Amino acid sequence: MCEQNKPNENCNCLADILEVIIRLQNCTNECELINNGCDKPFLGPTPSLVCFNTRPVRFFRCFDGEAWSLPYTANGTTGVSDIFRVESLDGCCATCRILIPNTENPTSTSPYVATDSYFTINLDCVGALSCLSDVFVANL
């Protein structure tokens, strides 16, 4: 059970899912069919499409269930976002890039823009992970 100020003993379930996402985003297509959840072994609606490069995620805090959100500055605009791209994983620490809404040319396959803002999150502080629909994010 996850309690405030008492980290999880083991972050393996989240780390395993994030590792699959990172491999997919790095164009590793040597996966077995697993399921259609967060660890679906390909990006996009079918394995033959190559126009997706990101599986956006949201993290939810252990102690209150609220989404983690972080500030960013992009193109002279500041704001807060709770949509992220997992970039790397080191044990229970995930490094993520903050994604923001694509306001210039939004499409259903390109709804986000990558920022130059990164953060590292301790997965022991994450109570839940939500995967959003696979998308294409330019300028990664």
ZAMARVEX-417437 format. One record per residue: residue in one letter; x, y, z of N, C-alpha, C, CB in turn. Coordinates in steps of 0.2 Angstrom, whole numbers. Glycine has a CB too. Example, Ala and Ser with C-alpha at 12.3 -4.5 7.8 and 13.67 -1.06 7.14 Angstrom:
2
> rest / n.x / n.y / n.z / ca.x / ca.y / ca.z / c.x / c.y / c.z / cb.x / cb.y / cb.z
> A / 66 / -28 / 39 / 62 / -22 / 39 / 66 / -16 / 39 / 57 / -22 / 45
> S / 64 / -11 / 35 / 68 / -5 / 36 / 64 / 0 / 39 / 70 / -3 / 29
***
This chain:
140
> rest / n.x / n.y / n.z / ca.x / ca.y / ca.z / c.x / c.y / c.z / cb.x / cb.y / cb.z
> M / 4 / -6 / 0 / 0 / 0 / 0 / 4 / 6 / 0 / -5 / 0 / 6
> C / 2 / 11 / -4 / 6 / 17 / -4 / 4 / 23 / 1 / 6 / 20 / -11
> E / 8 / 25 / 5 / 6 / 30 / 10 / 11 / 36 / 9 / 6 / 27 / 17
> Q / 8 / 42 / 11 / 13 / 48 / 11 / 19 / 47 / 15 / 9 / 54 / 13
> N / 25 / 49 / 13 / 31 / 49 / 16 / 33 / 41 / 17 / 30 / 52 / 23
> K / 30 / 37 / 14 / 32 / 30 / 15 / 32 / 27 / 7 / 27 / 25 / 19
> P / 38 / 27 / 4 / 39 / 25 / -3 / 37 / 18 / -4 / 46 / 27 / -5
> N / 35 / 16 / -10 / 34 / 9 / -12 / 41 / 5 / -10 / 32 / 8 / -19
> E / 40 / -1 / -9 / 46 / -5 / -8 / 49 / -7 / -15 / 44 / -12 / -4
> N / 45 / -7 / -20 / 47 / -10 / -26 / 43 / -6 / -32 / 45 / -18 / -27
> C / 47 / -3 / -37 / 44 / 0 / -42 / 44 / -4 / -48 / 48 / 7 / -43
> N / 45 / -10 / -48 / 46 / -14 / -54 / 40 / -14 / -59 / 48 / -21 / -52
> C / 34 / -14 / -57 / 28 / -15 / -61 / 28 / -8 / -66 / 22 / -15 / -57
> L / 29 / -2 / -63 / 29 / 4 / -67 / 36 / 4 / -71 / 29 / 10 / -62
> A / 41 / 2 / -68 / 48 / 2 / -72 / 47 / -2 / -78 / 54 / 1 / -67
> D / 44 / -8 / -77 / 44 / -13 / -83 / 40 / -10 / -89 / 41 / -19 / -80
> I / 34 / -7 / -87 / 30 / -4 / -92 / 34 / 2 / -96 / 23 / -1 / -89
> L / 37 / 6 / -92 / 41 / 12 / -95 / 47 / 9 / -99 / 43 / 16 / -89
> E / 50 / 4 / -97 / 55 / 1 / -101 / 52 / -1 / -108 / 58 / -5 / -98
> V / 47 / -4 / -108 / 44 / -6 / -115 / 42 / 0 / -119 / 37 / -10 / -114
> I / 39 / 6 / -116 / 38 / 12 / -119 / 44 / 15 / -122 / 34 / 17 / -114
> I / 50 / 15 / -118 / 56 / 18 / -120 / 59 / 14 / -127 / 61 / 18 / -115
> R / 58 / 7 / -126 / 61 / 3 / -132 / 57 / 5 / -138 / 60 / -4 / -130
> L / 50 / 5 / -137 / 46 / 7 / -143 / 47 / 14 / -146 / 39 / 7 / -141
> Q / 48 / 19 / -142 / 50 / 25 / -144 / 57 / 26 / -147 / 49 / 30 / -138
> N / 61 / 21 / -146 / 68 / 21 / -149 / 68 / 17 / -155 / 73 / 19 / -144
> C / 62 / 15 / -158 / 61 / 11 / -164 / 63 / 4 / -163 / 65 / 14 / -170
> T / 63 / 1 / -158 / 64 / -6 / -157 / 58 / -10 / -158 / 67 / -8 / -150
> N / 58 / -13 / -164 / 52 / -17 / -166 / 53 / -24 / -165 / 51 / -15 / -173
> E / 57 / -27 / -161 / 58 / -34 / -160 / 54 / -36 / -153 / 66 / -35 / -159
> C / 48 / -35 / -153 / 44 / -36 / -147 / 39 / -42 / -149 / 40 / -30 / -144
> E / 37 / -46 / -144 / 32 / -51 / -145 / 25 / -47 / -143 / 33 / -57 / -140
> L / 20 / -49 / -146 / 13 / -47 / -144 / 12 / -48 / -137 / 8 / -50 / -149
> I / 10 / -42 / -133 / 9 / -43 / -126 / 2 / -42 / -125 / 13 / -38 / -122
> N / -1 / -36 / -126 / -8 / -34 / -125 / -9 / -27 / -128 / -10 / -35 / -118
> N / -15 / -24 / -127 / -16 / -18 / -130 / -16 / -12 / -124 / -23 / -18 / -133
> G / -13 / -13 / -119 / -12 / -8 / -113 / -6 / -4 / -114 / -12 / -12 / -106
> C / -4 / -2 / -109 / 2 / 3 / -109 / 8 / -1 / -112 / 4 / 5 / -102
> D / 9 / -7 / -111 / 14 / -11 / -114 / 13 / -14 / -120 / 17 / -16 / -109
> K / 8 / -12 / -124 / 7 / -14 / -131 / 13 / -13 / -135 / 1 / -10 / -135
> P / 15 / -19 / -139 / 22 / -19 / -142 / 23 / -15 / -148 / 24 / -26 / -143
> F / 19 / -10 / -149 / 20 / -6 / -155 / 17 / 1 / -154 / 18 / -9 / -162
> L / 19 / 6 / -157 / 16 / 13 / -157 / 11 / 13 / -162 / 21 / 18 / -157
> G / 5 / 16 / -161 / 0 / 18 / -166 / -5 / 12 / -166 / 3 / 18 / -173
> P / -10 / 13 / -170 / -16 / 8 / -170 / -14 / 1 / -173 / -22 / 11 / -174
> T / -9 / 1 / -177 / -7 / -6 / -180 / 0 / -6 / -180 / -11 / -7 / -187
> P / 3 / -12 / -180 / 11 / -12 / -180 / 14 / -10 / -187 / 13 / -19 / -179
> S / 10 / -10 / -192 / 13 / -8 / -199 / 14 / 0 / -200 / 9 / -11 / -204
> L / 11 / 4 / -195 / 11 / 11 / -196 / 17 / 14 / -192 / 5 / 15 / -193
> V / 21 / 18 / -196 / 27 / 20 / -193 / 27 / 28 / -192 / 33 / 19 / -198
> C / 21 / 31 / -192 / 21 / 38 / -191 / 20 / 40 / -184 / 15 / 40 / -195
> F / 21 / 36 / -179 / 20 / 37 / -172 / 27 / 37 / -168 / 15 / 33 / -168
> N / 29 / 41 / -164 / 35 / 41 / -160 / 35 / 42 / -153 / 40 / 46 / -163
> T / 29 / 42 / -150 / 28 / 44 / -143 / 22 / 41 / -140 / 28 / 51 / -142
> R / 23 / 38 / -134 / 17 / 36 / -130 / 17 / 40 / -124 / 17 / 28 / -128
> P / 13 / 46 / -125 / 12 / 51 / -119 / 10 / 47 / -113 / 8 / 57 / -121
> V / 12 / 49 / -107 / 10 / 47 / -101 / 8 / 52 / -96 / 15 / 42 / -98
> R / 4 / 50 / -91 / 3 / 54 / -85 / 5 / 50 / -79 / -5 / 57 / -85
> F / 7 / 54 / -74 / 9 / 50 / -68 / 4 / 53 / -62 / 16 / 51 / -66
> F / 2 / 49 / -58 / -2 / 51 / -52 / 1 / 49 / -46 / -9 / 47 / -53
> R / 1 / 54 / -41 / 4 / 54 / -35 / 1 / 48 / -30 / 4 / 60 / -31
> C / 6 / 45 / -26 / 4 / 40 / -22 / -1 / 43 / -16 / 10 / 37 / -18
> F / 1 / 48 / -13 / -3 / 50 / -7 / -9 / 54 / -8 / 2 / 55 / -4
> D / -11 / 56 / -14 / -18 / 59 / -15 / -21 / 58 / -22 / -17 / 67 / -14
> G / -18 / 54 / -26 / -21 / 52 / -32 / -21 / 57 / -38 / -27 / 50 / -31
> E / -18 / 63 / -36 / -18 / 69 / -41 / -13 / 68 / -46 / -18 / 76 / -38
> A / -14 / 71 / -52 / -9 / 70 / -57 / -3 / 75 / -56 / -11 / 72 / -64
> W / 3 / 72 / -57 / 9 / 76 / -56 / 9 / 81 / -62 / 16 / 72 / -57
> S / 10 / 87 / -61 / 11 / 92 / -66 / 17 / 97 / -64 / 4 / 97 / -66
> L / 20 / 99 / -70 / 26 / 103 / -69 / 26 / 109 / -74 / 32 / 98 / -71
> P / 30 / 114 / -71 / 30 / 120 / -75 / 35 / 119 / -81 / 32 / 126 / -71
> Y / 34 / 123 / -87 / 38 / 123 / -92 / 38 / 131 / -95 / 36 / 118 / -98
> T / 43 / 132 / -99 / 44 / 138 / -103 / 45 / 136 / -110 / 49 / 143 / -100
> A / 41 / 138 / -115 / 42 / 136 / -122 / 40 / 142 / -126 / 39 / 129 / -124
> N / 44 / 144 / -131 / 43 / 149 / -136 / 40 / 155 / -132 / 38 / 147 / -141
> G / 43 / 157 / -126 / 41 / 163 / -123 / 35 / 162 / -118 / 41 / 169 / -127
> T / 32 / 156 / -118 / 26 / 155 / -115 / 28 / 151 / -109 / 20 / 152 / -119
> T / 25 / 152 / -103 / 25 / 148 / -97 / 19 / 145 / -96 / 28 / 152 / -91
> G / 19 / 139 / -93 / 13 / 135 / -91 / 15 / 129 / -87 / 9 / 133 / -97
> V / 10 / 125 / -86 / 10 / 119 / -82 / 7 / 113 / -86 / 7 / 119 / -75
> S / 11 / 108 / -86 / 8 / 102 / -90 / 8 / 96 / -86 / 12 / 101 / -97
> D / 4 / 91 / -87 / 4 / 84 / -84 / 5 / 79 / -89 / -2 / 83 / -80
> I / 7 / 81 / -95 / 8 / 76 / -101 / 16 / 75 / -102 / 4 / 78 / -107
> F / 18 / 69 / -102 / 25 / 68 / -102 / 27 / 63 / -107 / 28 / 67 / -96
> R / 34 / 63 / -110 / 37 / 58 / -114 / 42 / 55 / -110 / 39 / 61 / -121
> V / 42 / 49 / -109 / 48 / 45 / -105 / 54 / 45 / -109 / 45 / 38 / -102
> E / 59 / 47 / -107 / 65 / 47 / -111 / 70 / 42 / -109 / 69 / 54 / -111
> S / 71 / 41 / -102 / 76 / 36 / -100 / 74 / 33 / -93 / 83 / 38 / -100
> L / 77 / 28 / -91 / 75 / 24 / -85 / 81 / 22 / -82 / 70 / 19 / -86
> D / 82 / 23 / -75 / 88 / 21 / -71 / 85 / 18 / -65 / 93 / 27 / -70
> G / 84 / 12 / -65 / 81 / 9 / -59 / 74 / 12 / -58 / 85 / 10 / -52
> C / 73 / 15 / -52 / 66 / 18 / -50 / 66 / 25 / -52 / 65 / 17 / -43
> C / 71 / 28 / -56 / 70 / 35 / -58 / 69 / 35 / -66 / 77 / 38 / -56
> A / 64 / 39 / -67 / 62 / 40 / -75 / 64 / 47 / -76 / 55 / 38 / -76
> T / 67 / 48 / -82 / 68 / 55 / -84 / 63 / 56 / -90 / 76 / 56 / -87
> C / 60 / 62 / -89 / 54 / 63 / -94 / 55 / 70 / -97 / 47 / 62 / -91
> R / 52 / 71 / -103 / 51 / 77 / -106 / 44 / 80 / -105 / 54 / 77 / -114
> I / 43 / 86 / -104 / 37 / 89 / -104 / 34 / 90 / -111 / 37 / 96 / -99
> L / 28 / 88 / -112 / 24 / 89 / -118 / 19 / 94 / -117 / 21 / 83 / -121
> I / 18 / 99 / -122 / 12 / 104 / -121 / 8 / 103 / -127 / 15 / 111 / -121
> P / 2 / 106 / -127 / -3 / 106 / -132 / 0 / 109 / -139 / -10 / 109 / -130
> N / -1 / 106 / -144 / 1 / 109 / -151 / -5 / 114 / -153 / 2 / 103 / -156
> T / -3 / 121 / -152 / -8 / 126 / -153 / -7 / 128 / -160 / -7 / 131 / -148
> E / -2 / 127 / -164 / -1 / 130 / -170 / -4 / 126 / -176 / 7 / 130 / -172
> N / -3 / 119 / -175 / -6 / 115 / -181 / -8 / 108 / -177 / 0 / 113 / -186
> P / -13 / 108 / -173 / -15 / 102 / -170 / -18 / 97 / -174 / -19 / 103 / -164
> T / -16 / 91 / -174 / -20 / 86 / -177 / -21 / 80 / -172 / -16 / 83 / -184
> S / -25 / 75 / -174 / -26 / 69 / -170 / -20 / 65 / -169 / -32 / 65 / -172
> T / -15 / 65 / -173 / -9 / 62 / -173 / -4 / 66 / -170 / -7 / 58 / -179
> S / -4 / 72 / -170 / 1 / 77 / -167 / -2 / 82 / -163 / 5 / 80 / -173
> P / -5 / 80 / -157 / -8 / 85 / -153 / -3 / 88 / -148 / -13 / 82 / -149
> Y / 3 / 86 / -147 / 8 / 89 / -143 / 14 / 91 / -146 / 9 / 84 / -137
> V / 18 / 96 / -143 / 24 / 98 / -145 / 29 / 97 / -139 / 24 / 106 / -146
> A / 35 / 95 / -141 / 40 / 93 / -136 / 43 / 100 / -133 / 46 / 89 / -139
> T / 44 / 100 / -127 / 48 / 106 / -124 / 55 / 104 / -123 / 45 / 109 / -118
> D / 59 / 109 / -121 / 66 / 107 / -119 / 67 / 106 / -111 / 71 / 113 / -121
> S / 61 / 105 / -108 / 60 / 105 / -101 / 60 / 97 / -99 / 54 / 108 / -98
> Y / 65 / 95 / -95 / 65 / 88 / -93 / 65 / 88 / -85 / 72 / 85 / -95
> F / 63 / 82 / -82 / 63 / 81 / -75 / 64 / 74 / -74 / 56 / 83 / -72
> T / 66 / 72 / -68 / 67 / 65 / -66 / 62 / 64 / -60 / 74 / 63 / -64
> I / 58 / 58 / -61 / 54 / 57 / -56 / 55 / 50 / -53 / 46 / 56 / -59
> N / 55 / 49 / -46 / 56 / 43 / -42 / 49 / 39 / -43 / 58 / 44 / -35
> L / 50 / 33 / -46 / 43 / 29 / -47 / 41 / 27 / -40 / 45 / 24 / -51
> D / 44 / 27 / -35 / 42 / 25 / -28 / 37 / 31 / -26 / 47 / 25 / -23
> C / 36 / 36 / -29 / 32 / 42 / -27 / 26 / 42 / -32 / 35 / 49 / -28
> V / 25 / 37 / -37 / 20 / 37 / -42 / 15 / 31 / -40 / 23 / 35 / -49
> G / 9 / 33 / -39 / 4 / 28 / -37 / 1 / 24 / -43 / -1 / 31 / -33
> A / 0 / 28 / -49 / -3 / 26 / -55 / 0 / 29 / -61 / -10 / 27 / -55
> L / 0 / 25 / -67 / 2 / 28 / -73 / -3 / 27 / -78 / 8 / 24 / -75
> S / -4 / 32 / -82 / -10 / 32 / -87 / -6 / 34 / -94 / -15 / 38 / -86
> C / -7 / 29 / -99 / -5 / 30 / -105 / -10 / 33 / -110 / -2 / 23 / -108
> L / -8 / 38 / -114 / -13 / 41 / -118 / -12 / 38 / -125 / -11 / 49 / -118
> S / -16 / 40 / -130 / -15 / 37 / -137 / -8 / 39 / -140 / -21 / 40 / -141
> D / -5 / 35 / -143 / 1 / 36 / -147 / 0 / 41 / -152 / 3 / 29 / -150
> V / 6 / 45 / -152 / 6 / 51 / -156 / 13 / 52 / -160 / 4 / 58 / -152
> F / 13 / 57 / -164 / 19 / 59 / -167 / 21 / 66 / -164 / 19 / 60 / -175
> V / 27 / 67 / -161 / 29 / 73 / -158 / 35 / 75 / -162 / 31 / 72 / -150
> A / 35 / 81 / -165 / 41 / 84 / -169 / 46 / 86 / -165 / 38 / 89 / -174
> N / 52 / 87 / -167 / 58 / 90 / -164 / 60 / 87 / -158 / 56 / 97 / -162
> L / 60 / 80 / -158 / 63 / 76 / -152 / 70 / 76 / -153 / 59 / 69 / -152
***
